[in-house]
Amino acid sequence: EPFGDPQLGKIKAPSCVFCHGQTGIAVNPSYPNINGQNASYLFQSMKDYQNGDRKGPLAEMMKAQLSRLNDEDLKDIAAYFSSQK
Amino acid sequence: EPFGDPQLGKIKAPSCVFCHGQTGIAVNPSYPNINGQNASYLFQSMKDYQNGDRKGPLAEMMKAQLSRLNDEDLKDIAAYFSSQK
């Protein structure tokens, strides 16, 4: 079953692109490339940031970025970046 | 400057391949693909696992996998998977 809607994900991910790039190729080598990454892994990583299972300065920033997104939003965003080459 | 030695990384990463695959393409969609991932990001992720900045069952397993590796090992392993297509 489709994991999320990539078209919706692109709209819901305005702030991600500042670090992860328009199509998921990171603007800086200390951030991960997420183009073509597994959607369920991306979703779980974002959940880990939301629930504090990842610590550290970048983790705090990610938690803030994701604070207003629900699970469906996260699945759409995951589907978007996962679908990028 | 080269971040690590991919040839050495391949030898030092015998257990990684069981989940991340021979060349970094995960055997299961809930694990990340790490082929072509940014080496410094991979290194920092492994350090986060070592120092407990990542929580959860998979994080505990990763911490155990990485427990006997030093920073140079991690840089070599990061270089190996980062160099894979």
Backbone of each chain as nested JSON, in Angstrom:
{
  "chains": [
    {"id": "A", "residues": [
      {"number": 1, "name": "GLU", "atoms": {"N": [0.892, -1.185, 0.0], "CA": [0.0, 0.0, 0.0], "C": [0.93, 1.236, 0.0]}},
      {"number": 2, "name": "PRO", "atoms": {"N": [0.522, 2.267, -0.654], "CA": [1.411, 3.42, -0.719], "C": [1.655, 3.95, 0.696]}},
      {"number": 3, "name": "PHE", "atoms": {"N": [2.897, 4.326, 0.983], "CA": [3.255, 4.71, 2.353], "C": [2.8, 6.117, 2.652]}},
      {"number": 4, "name": "GLY", "atoms": {"N": [2.786, 6.963, 1.652], "CA": [2.387, 8.351, 1.835], "C": [2.289, 8.985, 0.467]}},
      {"number": 5, "name": "ASP", "atoms": {"N": [1.844, 10.234, 0.407], "CA": [1.636, 10.888, -0.889], "C": [2.79, 11.861, -1.174]}},
      {"number": 6, "name": "PRO", "atoms": {"N": [3.668, 11.504, -2.119], "CA": [4.825, 12.363, -2.39], "C": [4.439, 13.786, -2.779]}},
      {"number": 7, "name": "GLN", "atoms": {"N": [3.343, 13.928, -3.576], "CA": [2.957, 15.31, -3.989], "C": [2.645, 16.138, -2.745]}},
      {"number": 8, "name": "LEU", "atoms": {"N": [1.853, 15.54, -1.832], "CA": [1.501, 16.267, -0.601], "C": [2.758, 16.52, 0.219]}},
      {"number": 9, "name": "GLY", "atoms": {"N": [3.632, 15.52, 0.212], "CA": [4.846, 15.637, 1.027], "C": [5.679, 16.828, 0.602]}},
      {"number": 10, "name": "LYS", "atoms": {"N": [5.722, 17.079, -0.708], "CA": [6.54, 18.195, -1.187], "C": [6.0, 19.501, -0.615]}},
      {"number": 11, "name": "ILE", "atoms": {"N": [4.668, 19.622, -0.545], "CA": [4.045, 20.858, -0.046], "C": [4.233, 20.976, 1.461]}},
      {"number": 12, "name": "LYS", "atoms": {"N": [4.248, 19.82, 2.127], "CA": [4.291, 19.856, 3.603], "C": [5.718, 19.996, 4.129]}},
      {"number": 13, "name": "ALA", "atoms": {"N": [6.705, 20.02, 3.214], "CA": [8.09, 19.981, 3.678], "C": [8.863, 21.261, 3.33]}},
      {"number": 14, "name": "PRO", "atoms": {"N": [8.24, 22.448, 3.521], "CA": [8.941, 23.656, 3.076], "C": [10.27, 23.855, 3.793]}},
      {"number": 15, "name": "SER", "atoms": {"N": [10.317, 23.546, 5.105], "CA": [11.55, 23.892, 5.827], "C": [12.629, 22.825, 5.661]}},
      {"number": 16, "name": "CYS", "atoms": {"N": [12.261, 21.624, 5.326], "CA": [13.271, 20.543, 5.223], "C": [14.343, 20.878, 4.184]}},
      {"number": 17, "name": "VAL", "atoms": {"N": [13.865, 21.553, 3.095], "CA": [14.77, 21.751, 1.96], "C": [15.939, 22.661, 2.3]}},
      {"number": 18, "name": "PHE", "atoms": {"N": [15.823, 23.461, 3.334], "CA": [16.937, 24.371, 3.664], "C": [18.196, 23.608, 4.054]}},
      {"number": 19, "name": "CYS", "atoms": {"N": [18.013, 22.412, 4.675], "CA": [19.191, 21.601, 5.026], "C": [19.299, 20.373, 4.122]}},
      {"number": 20, "name": "HIS", "atoms": {"N": [18.156, 19.747, 3.81], "CA": [18.184, 18.491, 3.058], "C": [18.146, 18.719, 1.549]}},
      {"number": 21, "name": "GLY", "atoms": {"N": [18.013, 20.005, 1.117], "CA": [18.007, 20.289, -0.324], "C": [16.638, 20.045, -0.944]}},
      {"number": 22, "name": "GLN", "atoms": {"N": [16.401, 20.628, -2.121], "CA": [15.091, 20.512, -2.786], "C": [14.701, 19.054, -3.004]}},
      {"number": 23, "name": "THR", "atoms": {"N": [15.704, 18.211, -3.319], "CA": [15.345, 16.818, -3.641], "C": [15.997, 15.838, -2.666]}},
      {"number": 24, "name": "GLY", "atoms": {"N": [16.492, 16.349, -1.542], "CA": [17.007, 15.427, -0.537], "C": [18.513, 15.27, -0.534]}},
      {"number": 25, "name": "ILE", "atoms": {"N": [19.196, 16.004, -1.434], "CA": [20.667, 15.956, -1.411], "C": [21.132, 17.088, -0.494]}},
      {"number": 26, "name": "ALA", "atoms": {"N": [21.741, 16.696, 0.629], "CA": [22.015, 17.639, 1.711], "C": [22.917, 18.787, 1.251]}},
      {"number": 27, "name": "VAL", "atoms": {"N": [22.626, 19.981, 1.775], "CA": [23.408, 21.157, 1.408], "C": [24.771, 21.156, 2.101]}},
      {"number": 28, "name": "ASN", "atoms": {"N": [24.977, 20.222, 3.03], "CA": [26.185, 20.275, 3.875], "C": [26.481, 18.824, 4.255]}},
      {"number": 29, "name": "PRO", "atoms": {"N": [27.736, 18.39, 4.163], "CA": [28.03, 16.962, 4.35], "C": [27.79, 16.434, 5.756]}},
      {"number": 30, "name": "SER", "atoms": {"N": [27.498, 17.333, 6.709], "CA": [27.22, 16.764, 8.046], "C": [25.724, 16.455, 8.191]}},
      {"number": 31, "name": "TYR", "atoms": {"N": [24.917, 16.77, 7.132], "CA": [23.511, 16.371, 7.157], "C": [23.339, 15.186, 6.226]}},
      {"number": 32, "name": "PRO", "atoms": {"N": [22.354, 14.342, 6.491], "CA": [22.18, 13.165, 5.636], "C": [21.498, 13.498, 4.307]}},
      {"number": 33, "name": "ASN", "atoms": {"N": [21.929, 12.795, 3.258], "CA": [21.146, 12.784, 2.025], "C": [19.926, 11.909, 2.297]}},
      {"number": 34, "name": "ILE", "atoms": {"N": [18.759, 12.342, 1.882], "CA": [17.568, 11.527, 2.139], "C": [16.836, 11.182, 0.846]}},
      {"number": 35, "name": "ASN", "atoms": {"N": [17.407, 11.59, -0.304], "CA": [16.8, 11.198, -1.585], "C": [16.942, 9.694, -1.753]}},
      {"number": 36, "name": "GLY", "atoms": {"N": [15.787, 9.055, -2.074], "CA": [15.818, 7.61, -2.295], "C": [15.981, 6.793, -1.027]}},
      {"number": 37, "name": "GLN", "atoms": {"N": [15.92, 7.462, 0.135], "CA": [16.036, 6.712, 1.396], "C": [14.744, 5.916, 1.62]}},
      {"number": 38, "name": "ASN", "atoms": {"N": [14.774, 4.861, 2.396], "CA": [13.564, 4.057, 2.646], "C": [12.527, 4.884, 3.395]}},
      {"number": 39, "name": "ALA", "atoms": {"N": [11.308, 4.922, 2.873], "CA": [10.269, 5.787, 3.441], "C": [9.96, 5.416, 4.893]}},
      {"number": 40, "name": "SER", "atoms": {"N": [9.88, 4.115, 5.175], "CA": [9.513, 3.761, 6.562], "C": [10.643, 4.13, 7.517]}},
      {"number": 41, "name": "TYR", "atoms": {"N": [11.914, 4.069, 7.018], "CA": [13.023, 4.495, 7.885], "C": [12.924, 5.996, 8.134]}},
      {"number": 42, "name": "LEU", "atoms": {"N": [12.662, 6.771, 7.072], "CA": [12.551, 8.23, 7.23], "C": [11.445, 8.567, 8.225]}},
      {"number": 43, "name": "PHE", "atoms": {"N": [10.299, 7.876, 8.069], "CA": [9.17, 8.131, 8.979], "C": [9.59, 7.859, 10.422]}},
      {"number": 44, "name": "GLN", "atoms": {"N": [10.23, 6.7, 10.641], "CA": [10.607, 6.337, 12.019], "C": [11.644, 7.306, 12.572]}},
      {"number": 45, "name": "SER", "atoms": {"N": [12.555, 7.773, 11.717], "CA": [13.553, 8.735, 12.205], "C": [12.86, 10.003, 12.676]}},
      {"number": 46, "name": "MET", "atoms": {"N": [11.881, 10.486, 11.895], "CA": [11.187, 11.71, 12.277], "C": [10.4, 11.495, 13.569]}},
      {"number": 47, "name": "LYS", "atoms": {"N": [9.805, 10.288, 13.725], "CA": [9.094, 10.002, 14.981], "C": [10.092, 10.021, 16.14]}},
      {"number": 48, "name": "ASP", "atoms": {"N": [11.29, 9.459, 15.921], "CA": [12.305, 9.443, 16.992], "C": [12.665, 10.86, 17.409]}},
      {"number": 49, "name": "TYR", "atoms": {"N": [12.751, 11.759, 16.417], "CA": [13.04, 13.163, 16.757], "C": [11.877, 13.751, 17.541]}},
      {"number": 50, "name": "GLN", "atoms": {"N": [10.643, 13.471, 17.091], "CA": [9.472, 14.028, 17.777], "C": [9.412, 13.557, 19.223]}},
      {"number": 51, "name": "ASN", "atoms": {"N": [9.736, 12.25, 19.453], "CA": [9.567, 11.749, 20.825], "C": [10.861, 11.762, 21.636]}},
      {"number": 52, "name": "GLY", "atoms": {"N": [11.868, 12.469, 21.114], "CA": [13.07, 12.663, 21.921], "C": [13.977, 11.457, 21.995]}},
      {"number": 53, "name": "ASP", "atoms": {"N": [13.799, 10.5, 21.089], "CA": [14.699, 9.338, 21.081], "C": [16.023, 9.644, 20.407]}},
      {"number": 54, "name": "ARG", "atoms": {"N": [16.162, 10.866, 19.904], "CA": [17.451, 11.311, 19.361], "C": [17.84, 12.578, 20.131]}},
      {"number": 55, "name": "LYS", "atoms": {"N": [19.082, 12.621, 20.563], "CA": [19.527, 13.738, 21.415], "C": [20.555, 14.581, 20.667]}},
      {"number": 56, "name": "GLY", "atoms": {"N": [20.864, 15.721, 21.188], "CA": [21.918, 16.546, 20.6], "C": [21.354, 17.794, 19.945]}},
      {"number": 57, "name": "PRO", "atoms": {"N": [22.2, 18.764, 19.624], "CA": [21.736, 20.052, 19.102], "C": [20.917, 19.911, 17.827]}},
      {"number": 58, "name": "LEU", "atoms": {"N": [21.377, 19.103, 16.888], "CA": [20.619, 18.96, 15.638], "C": [19.3, 18.248, 15.911]}},
      {"number": 59, "name": "ALA", "atoms": {"N": [19.332, 17.353, 16.899], "CA": [18.098, 16.635, 17.231], "C": [17.052, 17.611, 17.789]}},
      {"number": 60, "name": "GLU", "atoms": {"N": [17.511, 18.551, 18.601], "CA": [16.572, 19.538, 19.154], "C": [15.98, 20.371, 18.022]}},
      {"number": 61, "name": "MET", "atoms": {"N": [16.811, 20.744, 17.051], "CA": [16.331, 21.558, 15.929], "C": [15.309, 20.764, 15.12]}},
      {"number": 62, "name": "MET", "atoms": {"N": [15.627, 19.48, 14.867], "CA": [14.704, 18.639, 14.089], "C": [13.377, 18.497, 14.837]}},
      {"number": 63, "name": "LYS", "atoms": {"N": [13.458, 18.341, 16.15], "CA": [12.229, 18.177, 16.954], "C": [11.337, 19.408, 16.772]}},
      {"number": 64, "name": "ALA", "atoms": {"N": [11.968, 20.578, 16.786], "CA": [11.198, 21.813, 16.623], "C": [10.573, 21.874, 15.23]}},
      {"number": 65, "name": "GLN", "atoms": {"N": [11.362, 21.513, 14.21], "CA": [10.851, 21.562, 12.829], "C": [9.628, 20.67, 12.667]}},
      {"number": 66, "name": "LEU", "atoms": {"N": [9.627, 19.552, 13.38], "CA": [8.588, 18.545, 13.144], "C": [7.412, 18.673, 14.101]}},
      {"number": 67, "name": "SER", "atoms": {"N": [7.508, 19.659, 15.011], "CA": [6.562, 19.672, 16.146], "C": [5.114, 19.798, 15.695]}},
      {"number": 68, "name": "ARG", "atoms": {"N": [4.855, 20.487, 14.582], "CA": [3.435, 20.72, 14.228], "C": [2.923, 19.738, 13.181]}},
      {"number": 69, "name": "LEU", "atoms": {"N": [3.714, 18.641, 12.916], "CA": [3.308, 17.713, 11.855], "C": [2.745, 16.428, 12.459]}},
      {"number": 70, "name": "ASN", "atoms": {"N": [1.651, 15.927, 11.852], "CA": [1.094, 14.667, 12.356], "C": [1.664, 13.491, 11.562]}},
      {"number": 71, "name": "ASP", "atoms": {"N": [1.278, 12.269, 11.925], "CA": [1.87, 11.071, 11.306], "C": [1.628, 11.048, 9.796]}},
      {"number": 72, "name": "GLU", "atoms": {"N": [0.45, 11.507, 9.383], "CA": [0.165, 11.482, 7.938], "C": [1.098, 12.45, 7.216]}},
      {"number": 73, "name": "ASP", "atoms": {"N": [1.305, 13.63, 7.809], "CA": [2.248, 14.585, 7.204], "C": [3.622, 13.93, 7.066]}},
      {"number": 74, "name": "LEU", "atoms": {"N": [4.063, 13.258, 8.138], "CA": [5.404, 12.655, 8.128], "C": [5.495, 11.578, 7.044]}},
      {"number": 75, "name": "LYS", "atoms": {"N": [4.414, 10.808, 6.877], "CA": [4.439, 9.754, 5.848], "C": [4.498, 10.375, 4.46]}},
      {"number": 76, "name": "ASP", "atoms": {"N": [3.781, 11.496, 4.272], "CA": [3.825, 12.163, 2.965], "C": [5.222, 12.726, 2.7]}},
      {"number": 77, "name": "ILE", "atoms": {"N": [5.814, 13.35, 3.717], "CA": [7.164, 13.916, 3.555], "C": [8.159, 12.792, 3.283]}},
      {"number": 78, "name": "ALA", "atoms": {"N": [8.012, 11.691, 4.024], "CA": [8.907, 10.536, 3.812], "C": [8.749, 10.018, 2.382]}},
      {"number": 79, "name": "ALA", "atoms": {"N": [7.506, 9.946, 1.917], "CA": [7.256, 9.44, 0.55], "C": [7.872, 10.371, -0.484]}},
      {"number": 80, "name": "TYR", "atoms": {"N": [7.801, 11.674, -0.207], "CA": [8.361, 12.636, -1.171], "C": [9.871, 12.427, -1.342]}},
      {"number": 81, "name": "PHE", "atoms": {"N": [10.607, 12.48, -0.231], "CA": [12.072, 12.371, -0.338], "C": [12.483, 10.972, -0.784]}},
      {"number": 82, "name": "SER", "atoms": {"N": [11.736, 9.967, -0.354], "CA": [12.064, 8.597, -0.773], "C": [11.913, 8.437, -2.285]}},
      {"number": 83, "name": "SER", "atoms": {"N": [10.989, 9.224, -2.853], "CA": [10.733, 9.089, -4.297], "C": [11.708, 9.9, -5.142]}},
      {"number": 84, "name": "GLN", "atoms": {"N": [12.577, 10.692, -4.517], "CA": [13.527, 11.517, -5.274], "C": [14.752, 10.702, -5.64]}},
      {"number": 85, "name": "LYS", "atoms": {"N": [15.311, 11.022, -6.842], "CA": [16.505, 10.299, -7.278], "C": [17.775, 10.93, -6.709]}}
    ]},
    {"id": "B", "residues": [
      {"number": 1, "name": "GLU", "atoms": {"N": [40.736, 16.57, 2.896], "CA": [41.606, 15.456, 3.303], "C": [40.698, 14.207, 3.314]}},
      {"number": 2, "name": "PRO", "atoms": {"N": [41.21, 13.081, 2.993], "CA": [40.336, 11.899, 2.953], "C": [39.781, 11.634, 4.347]}},
      {"number": 3, "name": "PHE", "atoms": {"N": [38.485, 11.312, 4.395], "CA": [37.822, 11.195, 5.702], "C": [38.181, 9.873, 6.364]}},
      {"number": 4, "name": "GLY", "atoms": {"N": [38.4, 8.859, 5.58], "CA": [38.7, 7.528, 6.106], "C": [39.093, 6.651, 4.947]}},
      {"number": 5, "name": "ASP", "atoms": {"N": [39.513, 5.424, 5.229], "CA": [39.999, 4.537, 4.166], "C": [38.923, 3.494, 3.832]}},
      {"number": 6, "name": "PRO", "atoms": {"N": [38.296, 3.632, 2.658], "CA": [37.211, 2.707, 2.317], "C": [37.647, 1.242, 2.292]}},
      {"number": 7, "name": "GLN", "atoms": {"N": [38.89, 0.983, 1.813], "CA": [39.326, -0.433, 1.772], "C": [39.334, -1.009, 3.193]}},
      {"number": 8, "name": "LEU", "atoms": {"N": [39.903, -0.22, 4.128], "CA": [39.952, -0.691, 5.518], "C": [38.53, -0.811, 6.074]}},
      {"number": 9, "name": "GLY", "atoms": {"N": [37.702, 0.154, 5.685], "CA": [36.327, 0.176, 6.185], "C": [35.591, -1.103, 5.834]}},
      {"number": 10, "name": "LYS", "atoms": {"N": [35.852, -1.605, 4.632], "CA": [35.15, -2.822, 4.195], "C": [35.518, -3.988, 5.115]}},
      {"number": 11, "name": "ILE", "atoms": {"N": [36.797, -4.029, 5.518], "CA": [37.261, -5.145, 6.364], "C": [36.727, -4.983, 7.784]}},
      {"number": 12, "name": "LYS", "atoms": {"N": [36.592, -3.721, 8.216], "CA": [36.204, -3.463, 9.612], "C": [34.691, -3.535, 9.816]}},
      {"number": 13, "name": "ALA", "atoms": {"N": [33.941, -3.76, 8.72], "CA": [32.483, -3.666, 8.835], "C": [31.788, -5.0, 8.577]}},
      {"number": 14, "name": "PRO", "atoms": {"N": [32.319, -6.109, 9.142], "CA": [31.721, -7.397, 8.787], "C": [30.269, -7.501, 9.205]}},
      {"number": 15, "name": "SER", "atoms": {"N": [29.924, -6.922, 10.398], "CA": [28.547, -7.157, 10.863], "C": [27.558, -6.176, 10.252]}},
      {"number": 16, "name": "CYS", "atoms": {"N": [28.037, -5.045, 9.78], "CA": [27.098, -4.032, 9.256], "C": [26.277, -4.581, 8.083]}},
      {"number": 17, "name": "VAL", "atoms": {"N": [26.968, -5.454, 7.285], "CA": [26.343, -5.885, 6.032], "C": [25.099, -6.736, 6.262]}},
      {"number": 18, "name": "PHE", "atoms": {"N": [24.952, -7.315, 7.446], "CA": [23.777, -8.178, 7.669], "C": [22.488, -7.382, 7.604]}},
      {"number": 19, "name": "CYS", "atoms": {"N": [22.542, -6.086, 8.008], "CA": [21.33, -5.254, 7.93], "C": [21.452, -4.226, 6.811]}},
      {"number": 20, "name": "HIS", "atoms": {"N": [22.64, -3.647, 6.645], "CA": [22.826, -2.571, 5.678], "C": [23.21, -3.086, 4.294]}},
      {"number": 21, "name": "GLY", "atoms": {"N": [23.404, -4.411, 4.165], "CA": [23.726, -4.969, 2.849], "C": [25.205, -4.83, 2.515]}},
      {"number": 22, "name": "GLN", "atoms": {"N": [25.697, -5.626, 1.559], "CA": [27.117, -5.6, 1.179], "C": [27.558, -4.201, 0.773]}},
      {"number": 23, "name": "THR", "atoms": {"N": [26.68, -3.474, 0.082], "CA": [27.126, -2.161, -0.418], "C": [26.28, -1.034, 0.174]}},
      {"number": 24, "name": "GLY", "atoms": {"N": [25.557, -1.3, 1.246], "CA": [24.835, -0.216, 1.897], "C": [23.362, -0.118, 1.541]}},
      {"number": 25, "name": "ILE", "atoms": {"N": [22.89, -1.012, 0.68], "CA": [21.458, -1.006, 0.366], "C": [20.767, -1.956, 1.342]}},
      {"number": 26, "name": "ALA", "atoms": {"N": [19.946, -1.354, 2.21], "CA": [19.411, -2.08, 3.36], "C": [18.617, -3.311, 2.943]}},
      {"number": 27, "name": "VAL", "atoms": {"N": [18.74, -4.365, 3.738], "CA": [18.043, -5.62, 3.444], "C": [16.565, -5.516, 3.8]}},
      {"number": 28, "name": "ASN", "atoms": {"N": [16.183, -4.429, 4.457], "CA": [14.81, -4.334, 4.989], "C": [14.462, -2.848, 5.013]}},
      {"number": 29, "name": "PRO", "atoms": {"N": [13.258, -2.467, 4.537], "CA": [12.959, -1.038, 4.392], "C": [12.897, -0.256, 5.693]}},
      {"number": 30, "name": "SER", "atoms": {"N": [12.94, -0.948, 6.831], "CA": [12.925, -0.14, 8.064], "C": [14.347, 0.224, 8.485]}},
      {"number": 31, "name": "TYR", "atoms": {"N": [15.358, -0.26, 7.705], "CA": [16.738, 0.166, 7.966], "C": [17.145, 1.152, 6.894]}},
      {"number": 32, "name": "PRO", "atoms": {"N": [18.063, 2.074, 7.214], "CA": [18.47, 3.058, 6.218], "C": [19.415, 2.494, 5.155]}},
      {"number": 33, "name": "ASN", "atoms": {"N": [19.24, 2.973, 3.918], "CA": [20.287, 2.761, 2.923], "C": [21.429, 3.695, 3.29]}},
      {"number": 34, "name": "ILE", "atoms": {"N": [22.658, 3.24, 3.237], "CA": [23.777, 4.108, 3.593], "C": [24.785, 4.208, 2.459]}},
      {"number": 35, "name": "ASN", "atoms": {"N": [24.5, 3.583, 1.305], "CA": [25.381, 3.731, 0.145], "C": [25.307, 5.176, -0.34]}},
      {"number": 36, "name": "GLY", "atoms": {"N": [26.495, 5.761, -0.511], "CA": [26.551, 7.133, -1.005], "C": [26.121, 8.172, 0.018]}},
      {"number": 37, "name": "GLN", "atoms": {"N": [25.921, 7.75, 1.255], "CA": [25.545, 8.713, 2.299], "C": [26.786, 9.565, 2.644]}},
      {"number": 38, "name": "ASN", "atoms": {"N": [26.584, 10.766, 3.172], "CA": [27.723, 11.625, 3.524], "C": [28.545, 10.984, 4.641]}},
      {"number": 39, "name": "ALA", "atoms": {"N": [29.85, 10.873, 4.404], "CA": [30.715, 10.161, 5.354], "C": [30.694, 10.805, 6.735]}},
      {"number": 40, "name": "SER", "atoms": {"N": [30.738, 12.144, 6.794], "CA": [30.784, 12.753, 8.129], "C": [29.452, 12.549, 8.848]}},
      {"number": 41, "name": "TYR", "atoms": {"N": [28.346, 12.489, 8.088], "CA": [27.06, 12.216, 8.742], "C": [27.061, 10.785, 9.285]}},
      {"number": 42, "name": "LEU", "atoms": {"N": [27.54, 9.837, 8.48], "CA": [27.59, 8.438, 8.945], "C": [28.435, 8.322, 10.206]}},
      {"number": 43, "name": "PHE", "atoms": {"N": [29.586, 9.004, 10.176], "CA": [30.479, 8.958, 11.347], "C": [29.75, 9.497, 12.576]}},
      {"number": 44, "name": "GLN", "atoms": {"N": [29.109, 10.651, 12.421], "CA": [28.437, 11.263, 13.588], "C": [27.278, 10.393, 14.072]}},
      {"number": 45, "name": "SER", "atoms": {"N": [26.575, 9.749, 13.145], "CA": [25.475, 8.876, 13.563], "C": [26.01, 7.734, 14.422]}},
      {"number": 46, "name": "MET", "atoms": {"N": [27.131, 7.162, 13.975], "CA": [27.69, 6.04, 14.741], "C": [28.169, 6.521, 16.104]}},
      {"number": 47, "name": "LYS", "atoms": {"N": [28.721, 7.755, 16.157], "CA": [29.143, 8.288, 17.469], "C": [27.912, 8.48, 18.36]}},
      {"number": 48, "name": "ASP", "atoms": {"N": [26.822, 8.947, 17.762], "CA": [25.593, 9.146, 18.547], "C": [25.118, 7.82, 19.139]}},
      {"number": 49, "name": "TYR", "atoms": {"N": [25.25, 6.744, 18.359], "CA": [24.857, 5.429, 18.883], "C": [25.799, 5.025, 20.011]}},
      {"number": 50, "name": "GLN", "atoms": {"N": [27.09, 5.24, 19.797], "CA": [28.066, 4.859, 20.83], "C": [27.804, 5.601, 22.134]}},
      {"number": 51, "name": "ASN", "atoms": {"N": [27.474, 6.926, 22.023], "CA": [27.352, 7.679, 23.281], "C": [25.904, 7.785, 23.759]}},
      {"number": 52, "name": "GLY", "atoms": {"N": [25.019, 6.979, 23.171], "CA": [23.66, 6.904, 23.702], "C": [22.775, 8.079, 23.329]}},
      {"number": 53, "name": "ASP", "atoms": {"N": [23.166, 8.854, 22.318], "CA": [22.314, 9.973, 21.895], "C": [21.173, 9.509, 21.0]}},
      {"number": 54, "name": "ARG", "atoms": {"N": [21.138, 8.205, 20.737], "CA": [19.997, 7.638, 20.027], "C": [19.42, 6.531, 20.899]}},
      {"number": 55, "name": "LYS", "atoms": {"N": [18.1, 6.558, 21.068], "CA": [17.442, 5.604, 21.983], "C": [16.61, 4.603, 21.194]}},
      {"number": 56, "name": "GLY", "atoms": {"N": [16.18, 3.584, 21.84], "CA": [15.263, 2.63, 21.208], "C": [15.939, 1.296, 20.954]}},
      {"number": 57, "name": "PRO", "atoms": {"N": [15.16, 0.259, 20.643], "CA": [15.715, -1.092, 20.497], "C": [16.801, -1.195, 19.438]}},
      {"number": 58, "name": "LEU", "atoms": {"N": [16.572, -0.581, 18.279], "CA": [17.6, -0.662, 17.233], "C": [18.836, 0.111, 17.657]}},
      {"number": 59, "name": "ALA", "atoms": {"N": [18.608, 1.199, 18.411], "CA": [19.743, 1.998, 18.87], "C": [20.613, 1.182, 19.826]}},
      {"number": 60, "name": "GLU", "atoms": {"N": [19.965, 0.395, 20.674], "CA": [20.742, -0.451, 21.602], "C": [21.565, -1.464, 20.822]}},
      {"number": 61, "name": "MET", "atoms": {"N": [20.956, -2.029, 19.782], "CA": [21.669, -3.036, 18.983], "C": [22.857, -2.384, 18.288]}},
      {"number": 62, "name": "MET", "atoms": {"N": [22.621, -1.189, 17.724], "CA": [23.713, -0.496, 17.026], "C": [24.844, -0.191, 18.015]}},
      {"number": 63, "name": "LYS", "atoms": {"N": [24.472, 0.235, 19.206], "CA": [25.494, 0.563, 20.214], "C": [26.367, -0.653, 20.491]}},
      {"number": 64, "name": "ALA", "atoms": {"N": [25.735, -1.804, 20.573], "CA": [26.494, -3.031, 20.836], "C": [27.422, -3.348, 19.663]}},
      {"number": 65, "name": "GLN", "atoms": {"N": [26.887, -3.197, 18.447], "CA": [27.695, -3.492, 17.256], "C": [28.949, -2.631, 17.214]}},
      {"number": 66, "name": "LEU", "atoms": {"N": [28.794, -1.391, 17.676], "CA": [29.882, -0.428, 17.495], "C": [30.81, -0.353, 18.706]}},
      {"number": 67, "name": "SER", "atoms": {"N": [30.506, -1.151, 19.725], "CA": [31.171, -0.937, 21.02], "C": [32.681, -1.11, 20.954]}},
      {"number": 68, "name": "ARG", "atoms": {"N": [33.188, -1.983, 20.075], "CA": [34.642, -2.238, 20.092], "C": [35.376, -1.449, 19.021]}},
      {"number": 69, "name": "LEU", "atoms": {"N": [34.684, -0.468, 18.397], "CA": [35.337, 0.253, 17.297], "C": [35.779, 1.639, 17.758]}},
      {"number": 70, "name": "ASN", "atoms": {"N": [36.981, 2.049, 17.31], "CA": [37.445, 3.398, 17.676], "C": [37.103, 4.382, 16.557]}},
      {"number": 71, "name": "ASP", "atoms": {"N": [37.409, 5.646, 16.762], "CA": [36.999, 6.677, 15.808], "C": [37.568, 6.427, 14.411]}},
      {"number": 72, "name": "GLU", "atoms": {"N": [38.791, 5.931, 14.365], "CA": [39.396, 5.693, 13.052], "C": [38.651, 4.571, 12.31]}},
      {"number": 73, "name": "ASP", "atoms": {"N": [38.28, 3.528, 13.087], "CA": [37.486, 2.446, 12.481], "C": [36.192, 3.022, 11.905]}},
      {"number": 74, "name": "LEU", "atoms": {"N": [35.547, 3.889, 12.711], "CA": [34.254, 4.436, 12.28], "C": [34.423, 5.28, 11.018]}},
      {"number": 75, "name": "LYS", "atoms": {"N": [35.532, 6.03, 10.947], "CA": [35.765, 6.865, 9.758], "C": [36.012, 5.989, 8.537]}},
      {"number": 76, "name": "ASP", "atoms": {"N": [36.734, 4.871, 8.733], "CA": [36.979, 3.959, 7.603], "C": [35.669, 3.323, 7.141]}},
      {"number": 77, "name": "ILE", "atoms": {"N": [34.839, 2.92, 8.104], "CA": [33.558, 2.287, 7.752], "C": [32.667, 3.317, 7.044]}},
      {"number": 78, "name": "ALA", "atoms": {"N": [32.672, 4.541, 7.574], "CA": [31.873, 5.607, 6.948], "C": [32.347, 5.845, 5.513]}},
      {"number": 79, "name": "ALA", "atoms": {"N": [33.677, 5.844, 5.323], "CA": [34.233, 6.083, 3.982], "C": [33.832, 4.957, 3.034]}},
      {"number": 80, "name": "TYR", "atoms": {"N": [33.814, 3.721, 3.575], "CA": [33.464, 2.58, 2.71], "C": [32.041, 2.726, 2.166]}},
      {"number": 81, "name": "PHE", "atoms": {"N": [31.084, 2.879, 3.086], "CA": [29.691, 2.926, 2.623], "C": [29.403, 4.197, 1.831]}},
      {"number": 82, "name": "SER", "atoms": {"N": [30.071, 5.29, 2.209], "CA": [29.874, 6.542, 1.471], "C": [30.362, 6.408, 0.038]}},
      {"number": 83, "name": "SER", "atoms": {"N": [31.369, 5.558, -0.164], "CA": [31.952, 5.411, -1.512], "C": [31.155, 4.44, -2.374]}},
      {"number": 84, "name": "GLN", "atoms": {"N": [30.152, 3.776, -1.794], "CA": [29.389, 2.796, -2.583], "C": [28.283, 3.478, -3.366]}},
      {"number": 85, "name": "LYS", "atoms": {"N": [28.006, 2.937, -4.579], "CA": [26.94, 3.509, -5.415], "C": [25.587, 2.942, -5.012]}}
    ]}
  ]
}
